[in-house]
Amino acid sequence: MQIKIDSSLLELVEGDITKQDTEAIANAANSNLAGGGGVDGAIHRAGGPSIMDECGKIGGCPTGEARLTSGGNLLAKYVFHAVGPIYRGGTHGEPELLKNAYLSCLNLASKNAVKSVAFPSISTGVYGYPIKEAAKIALTTVIDYLKTHQEINLVRFVLFGSDAYSKYE
């Protein structure tokens, strides 16, 4: 699925974030930038040890923010390591923290002249964020950003499985 947002394109696809040919991909990272399971583990395995070396030098990232590394062996030139919130019922600032994680990635893209970025569904795996609520936050945040930042040509949400895709659709 594709829609135009001013001069930018927003896409939804089912697939593997590690195989995206966008200039950058976002990683659903933990605050220690220490690798892990799910999307985080897949990106570190596919990207190789250089990504972990760079993460070690950065040292960490607060929830609601993102940090940039190279893409290592990935097709993407960059990885934006975004730390989304662990879901604790939605009353502990989770919506704002999730929004800020996406905004931090988008700001990194603008600052580094990145024209295309692919996102997974941040915080909806082991962090337990309900995907329907997370999708609304993610899509609203990206659409609002693209309306005022035409320097980004493409934002692609790469969703794992038909259930996730249908919730974003």
Secondary structure, DSSP 8 states (H G I E B T S, - for coil): -EEEETTEEEEEEES-GGG--SSEEEEE--TT----SHHHHHHHHHH-HHHHHHHHHH----TT-EEEEE-TTSSSSEEEEE-----SSS-SSHHHHHHHHHHHHHHHHHHTT--EEEE--TTSSTT---HHHHHHHHHHHHHHHHHH-TT--EEEEEESSHHHHHHH-
